[in-house]
Amino acid sequence: MGVVIAISQSKGGSSKTTTAINLCGALKETGYKAIVADMDKDKPDAINWARQGKSIDFVMELFEEKPMDILNQLKSKYDFIILDTPPNYMPAAFKAIMLSDFIILPCSPSFLDQNNLTDAIAIPRMAQKPFKILGCKLQKRQKLSDKLMSELRESGLAFETVISSKTAVLECPFQGKWLGDYLPGCDNHREFLALANEIIQLLNIQPAGSSDITVEMQNENQQARLSRVNERN
């Protein structure tokens, strides 16, 4: 069964869709079956991104009021299902969190992102879901970026991988491409590959292409690992 990952933040413009699309592309490049499900009916940024070009074929709509049945079908077909959630904790965002196995909380050095982080953390904690914070839009030798990552790493709640503020990550949506297709080998592409590998290791996911018997055993190990991550949070 596949792993459901929700990308969640309370405000728009916080790199949720950027994270969803590029993480999915990185997981696919690593050899896994992965798909993005856009749950924002009012502003489906992932769908619109894919429609800008012809190279992104791993995005779908998930606007149903009761998405569990569809998610269960997707879990039987894909290794990873990444939920791109709406902002402001609309009902669909809460559903995504409750239905997910793991939650990623993007956070940039901006005042608004950091101001919303406490609330963002409270939601998965109340839902008793494991989560990690992803530092985004970071710039080297910038005081705000350095301060944010120092605080996050001290908390033990952040990924080791961070996503830097580079031109490529801003340009690729206009071309309807993910970073690996738009500018393979660039800094941002390598960062998302590193993020994918960190998630694979964190959740103890079996290498892509494993046999059914191995995957069945791995599912049990994966649930145990998710429980341990949850306890640490």
Long-range contacts (C-beta under 8 A, 24 or more apart in sequence): 1-75, 1-76, 1-219, 2-33, 2-74, 2-75, 2-76, 2-77, 2-78, 2-79, 2-80, 2-81, 3-79, 3-80, 3-81, 3-101, 3-102, 3-203, 3-205, 3-222, 4-71, 4-75, 4-81, 4-83, 4-99, 4-100, 4-101, 4-102, 5-80, 5-81, 5-82, 5-83, 5-100, 5-101, 5-102, 5-103, 5-104, 5-199, 6-82, 6-83, 6-85, 6-96, 6-97, 6-99, 6-100, 6-102, 6-103, 6-104, 7-82, 7-83, 7-84, 7-85, 7-103, 7-104, 7-106, 8-85, 8-93, 8-96, 8-97, 8-103, 8-104, 8-105, 8-120, 8-123, 8-124, 9-87, 9-105, 9-106, 9-107, 9-113, 9-116, 9-120, 10-87, 10-88, 10-89, 10-116, 10-119, 10-120, 11-87, 11-88, 11-112, 11-113, 11-116, 12-43, 12-87, 14-87, 14-106, 14-107, 14-108, 14-113, 14-116, 14-136, 15-106, 15-108, 15-134, 15-136, 15-137, 15-163, 16-84, 16-85, 16-87, 16-106, 17-45, 17-46, 17-49, 17-84, 18-106, 18-136, 18-163, 18-169, 18-173, 19-104, 19-106, 19-134, 19-136, 19-163, 20-46, 20-82, 20-83, 20-84, 21-46, 21-49, 21-50, 21-56, 21-59, 21-84, 21-173, 21-178, 22-169, 22-172, 22-178, 22-179, 22-180, 22-188, 22-192, 23-82, 23-104, 23-192, 23-195, 23-196, 23-199, 24-58, 24-59, 24-80, 24-82, 24-178, 25-56, 25-58, 25-178, 25-179, 25-180, 25-181, 25-192, 26-180, 26-189, 26-192, 26-193, 26-195, 26-196, 27-79, 27-80, 27-196, 27-199, 28-58, 29-180, 29-193, 29-196, 30-193, 30-196, 30-197, 30-200, 30-208, 31-207, 31-208, 31-209, 32-79, 32-80, 32-205, 32-208, 33-77, 33-78, 33-79, 33-80, 34-58, 34-78, 34-79, 34-80, 34-81, 34-82, 35-59, 35-60, 35-74, 35-78, 35-80, 35-81, 35-82, 36-60, 36-82, 36-83, 36-84, 37-61, 37-62, 37-67, 37-71, 37-74, 37-81, 37-82, 37-83, 37-84, 38-62, 38-84, 39-63, 39-67, 39-83, 39-84, 39-85, 39-86, 39-92, 39-93, 39-95, 39-96, 40-84, 40-85, 40-86, 40-87, 40-92, 41-86, 41-92, 42-86, 43-86, 45-84, 46-84, 49-173, 49-176, 50-176, 51-176, 52-173, 52-174, 52-175, 52-176, 53-175, 53-176, 53-177, 54-176, 55-176, 55-177, 55-178, 55-181, 56-176, 56-177, 56-178, 56-181, 63-92, 67-95, 67-99, 68-99, 71-99, 79-205, 79-208, 89-123, 94-123, 97-123, 97-124, 97-127, 97-129, 98-127, 98-129, 100-129, 101-129, 101-130, 101-203, 101-226, 102-129, 102-130, 102-131, 102-132, 102-199, 102-203, 102-226, 102-229, 103-129, 103-130, 103-131, 103-132, 104-131, 104-132, 104-133, 104-134, 105-131, 105-132, 105-133, 105-134, 106-133, 106-134, 106-136, 107-133, 107-134, 107-135, 107-136, 107-148, 107-152, 108-135, 108-136, 108-137, 108-138, 108-148, 109-137, 109-138, 109-139, 109-142, 109-144, 109-145, 109-147, 109-148, 110-137, 114-148, 121-157, 124-233, 125-233, 128-230, 129-230, 130-226, 130-229, 130-230, 130-233, 131-157, 131-233, 132-157, 132-158, 132-159, 132-202, 133-157, 133-158, 133-159, 134-158, 134-159, 134-161, 134-162, 134-163, 134-195, 135-159, 135-162, 135-163, 136-162, 136-163, 137-163, 137-164, 137-165, 138-162, 138-163, 138-164, 138-165, 139-164, 139-165, 140-164, 156-232, 157-233, 159-195, 159-198, 160-198, 161-191, 161-194, 161-195, 161-198, 162-191, 163-188, 163-191, 163-192, 163-195, 164-188, 164-191, 202-229, 203-229
